[in-house]
């Protein structure tokens, strides 16, 4: 079966099963935990289907697995035994009382499946390619992925440690990596997907795959990541001061 068709079918089954589990639990926000594993599923099924065990495919599978499993564990542990996230509660309110479950299936689960398919393009292309040689540009992609991974993991760890201290209740996290960017974890995630794209790059004919990191970056910057937190703290004077001296997304020295 074609790698693209196989990935689409695998994602459809994955998110459909997840939808039924979410309806049983009455909690659509469990989909957050499985965003990362959806990409790992694509990586595994296309890797096994291709029959070509090449160096770039192995490298890319490793990068995706490390990112996906870390994200899964981080979100699942953070949300364990907590009620449905407010974002999904607000969605239910906007949908009204008619065809609520159908709207959840289309607007949450199928939409995430479609986005996962688009962002997975570098994975599918690499795992089905006969050219598995590593060029200098591919090692540069690995380097960028490592930088992104460090930003995401260290940023998350610093924030978790900061929130665990009772003395910091009600305060903003402005130390560590957070003094260089207001969202080091989201910057790190975007950087990792640009790194994955570079590792997957195989000549100008494969440039269309750039839609993957572009979509991921746009989601983080304008949809599901940065804007939600920026809106949450928008009315606070300390956040206004923090915003004036610290870049929103790309790291740089405080002003």
Rosetta blueprint (number, residue, H / E / L):
1 X L
2 X L
3 X H
4 X H
5 X H
6 X H
7 X H
8 X H
9 X H
10 X H
11 X H
12 X H
13 X H
14 X H
15 X H
16 X H
17 X H
18 X H
19 X H
20 X H
21 X H
22 X H
23 X H
24 X H
25 X H
26 X L
27 X L
28 X H
29 X H
30 X H
31 X H
32 X H
33 X H
34 X H
35 X H
36 X H
37 X H
38 X H
39 X H
40 X H
41 X H
42 X H
43 X H
44 X H
45 X H
46 X H
47 X H
48 X H
49 X H
50 X H
51 X L
52 X L
53 X L
54 X L
55 X H
56 X H
57 X H
58 X H
59 X H
60 X H
61 X H
62 X H
63 X H
64 X H
65 X H
66 X H
67 X H
68 X H
69 X H
70 X H
71 X H
72 X H
73 X H
74 X H
75 X H
76 X H
77 X H
78 X H
79 X H
80 X L
81 X L
82 X L
83 X L
84 X L
85 X L
86 X H
87 X H
88 X H
89 X H
90 X H
91 X H
92 X H
93 X H
94 X H
95 X H
96 X L
97 X L
98 X L
99 X L
100 X H
101 X H
102 X H
103 X H
104 X H
105 X H
106 X H
107 X H
108 X H
109 X H
110 X H
111 X H
112 X H
113 X H
114 X H
115 X H
116 X H
117 X H
118 X H
119 X H
120 X L
121 X H
122 X H
123 X H
124 X H
125 X H
126 X H
127 X H
128 X L
129 X L
130 X L
131 X L
132 X L
133 X L
134 X L
135 X L
136 X H
137 X H
138 X H
139 X H
140 X H
141 X H
142 X H
143 X H
144 X H
145 X H
146 X H
147 X H
148 X H
149 X H
150 X H
151 X H
152 X H
153 X H
154 X H
155 X H
156 X H
157 X H
158 X H
159 X H
160 X H
161 X H
162 X H
163 X H
164 X H
165 X L
166 X H
167 X H
168 X H
169 X L
170 X L
171 X L
172 X L
173 X L
174 X L
175 X L
176 X H
177 X H
178 X H
179 X H
180 X L
181 X L
182 X L
183 X L
184 X H
185 X H
186 X H
187 X H
188 X H
189 X H
190 X H
191 X H
192 X H
193 X H
194 X H
195 X H
196 X H
197 X H
198 X H
199 X H
200 X H
201 X L
202 X L
203 X L
204 X H
205 X H
206 X H
207 X H
208 X H
209 X H
210 X H
211 X H
212 X H
213 X H
214 X H
215 X H
216 X H
217 X H
218 X H
219 X H
220 X H
221 X H
222 X H
223 X L
224 X L
225 X L
226 X H
227 X H
228 X H
229 X H
230 X H
231 X H
232 X H
233 X L
234 X L
235 X L
236 X L
237 X H
238 X H
239 X H
240 X H
241 X H
242 X H
243 X H
244 X H
245 X H
246 X L
247 X L
248 X L
249 X L
250 X L
251 X L
252 X L
253 X L
254 X L
255 X L
